[in-house]
Amino acid sequence: MPTRGEYSPEAPPTRGSFGVIRRDHAFLLFLLSGALAYLVYVAIETVLPVSAVHTYGISPAVWGVIVILNPLLVTLFQLRVTRGTAGFAPGPKLVTAMLLMGGSFLLLIVSGSPGMFVLVIVIFVAGEMLWVPTSQAIVAALAPADVRGAYMGAFGSTASVGFALGPFIAFQLADAHGDDAAWLFFAAVSLLAAATGAAAVRVSLGRRSDAPLPSVGA
């Protein structure tokens, strides 16, 4: 077994990670993108099943079969998707991922049939398989080597924003204006996540032209 990780720094950090992150405007912008992305990401686990059963009349048993598609698709295709898109720049991949994830919910405005829910999950998971490794690769590239762990931890903490605010806002909108309002909300948030993420990548590329962002994830 190796004594240290391939990308671990040569020595422990000699500066406080909080101060470094606070001054890194490109990374702060990407943290905002991450928080918005997680708002969309958690909808598949929290908002979609409630809506499927209580609004569209899909039985819990049928939903249980449909939702299996998510881990099944990730298991079968995650590595293939990551390798197959390795030659594409991270910015466009991130934008594409967010548009797929948030845009998939708009299909439910057209129809709430079980078949449509299957299609929504397939499209969403395609975006998810792009977003997860691409966002992690961007964070790793943005981070100075000695505080990379802190950068990854800060990005991971944005998930709590999504889990706290995503269901709360979506269910409030659904109660007041119907489920279509929630789907429009997630689509709009995905656009904001795509825009801020792409802007962060552009700022980073301009700042670190000697160390461009990698095109592959994880």
C-alpha positions as CSV (number, residue, x, y, z in Angstrom):
1,M,0.0,0.0,0.0
2,P,1.3,3.5,-0.8
3,T,2.4,5.6,2.2
4,R,0.7,8.7,0.9
5,G,-1.9,9.7,-1.6
6,E,-0.7,10.6,-5.1
7,Y,-2.1,14.1,-4.9
8,S,-1.5,14.8,-1.2
9,P,0.7,17.8,-0.4
10,E,4.3,17.4,0.5
11,A,3.9,19.0,3.9
12,P,1.0,20.0,6.2
13,P,-0.6,23.4,5.5
14,T,1.2,26.4,7.1
15,R,-1.8,28.8,6.7
16,G,-5.4,28.9,7.8
17,S,-7.7,27.4,5.2
18,F,-10.6,29.8,6.1
19,G,-8.6,32.9,5.2
20,V,-7.6,31.3,1.9
21,I,-11.1,30.4,1.0
22,R,-12.5,33.8,2.1
23,R,-10.2,35.6,-0.3
24,D,-10.7,33.1,-3.2
25,H,-13.5,34.9,-5.1
26,A,-13.7,32.3,-7.9
27,F,-14.1,29.5,-5.3
28,L,-16.7,31.4,-3.4
29,L,-18.7,31.8,-6.6
30,F,-18.4,28.1,-7.2
31,L,-19.7,27.5,-3.7
32,L,-22.8,29.5,-4.6
33,S,-23.1,27.4,-7.7
34,G,-22.8,24.2,-5.6
35,A,-25.4,25.3,-3.1
36,L,-27.8,26.1,-6.0
37,A,-27.0,22.8,-7.6
38,Y,-27.8,20.9,-4.4
39,L,-31.1,22.6,-4.3
40,V,-31.9,20.8,-7.5
41,Y,-30.1,17.6,-6.7
42,V,-32.1,16.9,-3.5
43,A,-35.4,17.3,-5.3
44,I,-35.1,13.8,-6.8
45,E,-34.9,12.3,-3.3
46,T,-37.3,14.6,-1.3
47,V,-39.8,16.4,-3.5
48,L,-40.3,14.1,-6.5
49,P,-41.5,11.0,-4.5
50,V,-44.0,13.1,-2.4
51,S,-45.3,14.7,-5.6
52,A,-45.5,11.4,-7.4
53,V,-47.6,9.7,-4.7
54,H,-49.7,12.6,-3.4
55,T,-50.3,14.7,-6.5
56,Y,-50.0,12.4,-9.5
57,G,-51.5,9.3,-7.8
58,I,-48.6,6.9,-8.4
59,S,-48.7,4.1,-5.8
60,P,-45.8,3.8,-3.4
61,A,-45.0,0.3,-4.8
62,V,-44.8,1.6,-8.3
63,W,-42.7,4.5,-7.2
64,G,-40.4,2.1,-5.5
65,V,-39.8,0.3,-8.8
66,I,-39.3,3.6,-10.7
67,V,-36.8,5.1,-8.2
68,I,-34.6,2.0,-8.5
69,L,-33.5,3.4,-11.9
70,N,-31.4,6.0,-10.2
71,P,-28.8,3.8,-8.5
72,L,-29.1,1.3,-11.3
73,L,-28.1,3.8,-14.0
74,V,-25.3,5.2,-11.9
75,T,-23.9,1.8,-11.2
76,L,-24.0,0.8,-14.9
77,F,-23.0,4.0,-16.6
78,Q,-21.1,6.4,-14.2
79,L,-17.6,5.4,-15.2
80,R,-18.6,5.1,-18.8
81,V,-20.0,8.6,-18.8
82,T,-17.0,10.0,-17.0
83,R,-14.5,8.4,-19.4
84,G,-16.6,9.2,-22.5
85,T,-16.8,12.9,-21.7
86,A,-13.2,13.3,-20.6
87,G,-12.3,15.3,-23.7
88,F,-14.8,18.0,-23.0
89,A,-14.1,21.2,-21.1
90,P,-15.4,21.3,-17.5
91,G,-17.4,24.5,-18.0
92,P,-19.7,23.2,-20.8
93,K,-20.1,19.9,-19.0
94,L,-21.2,21.6,-15.8
95,V,-23.7,23.7,-17.7
96,T,-25.1,20.7,-19.6
97,A,-25.4,18.7,-16.3
98,M,-27.4,21.5,-14.6
99,L,-29.7,22.0,-17.6
100,L,-30.4,18.2,-17.7
101,M,-31.1,18.0,-14.0
102,G,-33.3,21.0,-13.6
103,G,-34.9,20.9,-17.0
104,S,-36.0,17.3,-16.6
105,F,-38.7,18.4,-14.1
106,L,-40.4,20.6,-16.7
107,L,-41.6,17.4,-18.4
108,L,-43.9,16.9,-15.4
109,I,-45.8,20.0,-16.5
110,V,-46.8,18.1,-19.7
111,S,-47.7,14.8,-18.0
112,G,-47.5,13.1,-14.7
113,S,-47.8,9.5,-15.9
114,P,-45.5,6.8,-14.5
115,G,-43.7,6.7,-17.9
116,M,-43.0,10.4,-17.7
117,F,-41.5,10.0,-14.2
118,V,-39.3,7.3,-15.7
119,L,-38.1,9.7,-18.4
120,V,-37.5,12.4,-15.8
121,I,-35.3,10.2,-13.7
122,V,-33.3,9.0,-16.7
123,I,-32.6,12.6,-17.9
124,F,-31.9,13.7,-14.3
125,V,-29.5,10.9,-13.7
126,A,-27.7,11.7,-16.9
127,G,-27.1,15.2,-15.6
128,E,-26.2,13.9,-12.2
129,M,-23.5,11.6,-13.6
130,L,-22.0,14.6,-15.4
131,W,-22.3,17.0,-12.5
132,V,-20.9,15.0,-9.6
133,P,-17.4,14.2,-11.0
134,T,-17.1,17.5,-12.9
135,S,-17.8,19.6,-9.9
136,Q,-15.4,17.7,-7.8
137,A,-12.7,18.0,-10.4
138,I,-13.3,21.8,-10.6
139,V,-13.0,22.1,-6.8
140,A,-9.8,20.1,-6.8
141,A,-8.3,22.3,-9.5
142,L,-9.4,25.5,-7.8
143,A,-7.8,24.5,-4.5
144,P,-4.2,25.2,-3.6
145,A,-2.5,21.9,-2.9
146,D,-1.9,22.5,0.8
147,V,-5.6,23.2,1.6
148,R,-7.3,21.0,-1.0
149,G,-9.0,19.0,1.7
150,A,-10.6,22.1,3.2
151,Y,-11.8,23.2,-0.2
152,M,-13.4,19.8,-0.8
153,G,-15.0,19.9,2.6
154,A,-16.3,23.4,2.1
155,F,-17.9,22.4,-1.2
156,G,-19.4,19.3,0.4
157,S,-21.0,21.4,3.1
158,T,-23.1,23.1,0.5
159,A,-25.2,20.0,0.4
160,S,-26.8,21.0,3.7
161,V,-28.1,24.1,2.0
162,G,-29.9,22.0,-0.6
163,F,-31.3,19.6,1.9
164,A,-32.6,22.4,4.2
165,L,-34.0,24.8,1.6
166,G,-34.9,22.7,-1.4
167,P,-37.8,20.8,0.1
168,F,-39.0,23.7,2.2
169,I,-39.2,26.1,-0.7
170,A,-40.6,23.6,-3.2
171,F,-43.4,22.4,-0.9
172,Q,-44.3,25.9,0.0
173,L,-44.6,26.7,-3.7
174,A,-46.6,23.5,-4.4
175,D,-49.0,24.3,-1.6
176,A,-49.6,27.8,-2.8
177,H,-49.5,27.5,-6.6
178,G,-49.4,23.8,-7.5
179,D,-46.6,21.4,-8.3
180,D,-45.9,23.1,-11.6
181,A,-44.6,26.1,-9.7
182,A,-42.1,23.8,-7.9
183,W,-40.8,22.3,-11.2
184,L,-40.4,25.8,-12.6
185,F,-38.5,26.8,-9.5
186,F,-36.0,23.9,-9.9
187,A,-35.5,24.7,-13.5
188,A,-34.8,28.3,-12.7
189,V,-32.4,27.4,-9.9
190,S,-30.5,25.1,-12.3
191,L,-30.0,28.0,-14.7
192,L,-28.5,30.1,-11.9
193,A,-26.3,27.2,-10.8
194,A,-25.1,26.7,-14.4
195,A,-24.4,30.4,-14.9
196,T,-22.5,30.9,-11.6
197,G,-20.6,27.7,-12.1
198,A,-19.5,28.6,-15.6
199,A,-18.5,32.1,-14.4
200,A,-16.3,30.6,-11.6
201,V,-14.6,28.3,-14.1
202,R,-13.9,31.3,-16.5
203,V,-12.5,33.4,-13.6
204,S,-10.3,30.5,-12.5
205,L,-9.0,29.9,-16.0
206,G,-8.1,33.5,-16.4
207,R,-6.4,33.6,-13.1
208,R,-4.5,30.3,-13.5
209,S,-3.7,30.1,-17.1
210,D,-0.6,28.1,-16.2
211,A,-2.7,25.4,-14.6
212,P,-6.0,24.8,-16.5
213,L,-8.8,22.9,-15.1
214,P,-8.9,19.2,-15.8
215,S,-11.5,17.9,-18.2
216,V,-12.2,14.7,-16.2
217,G,-13.9,14.1,-12.9
218,A,-13.0,12.4,-9.7
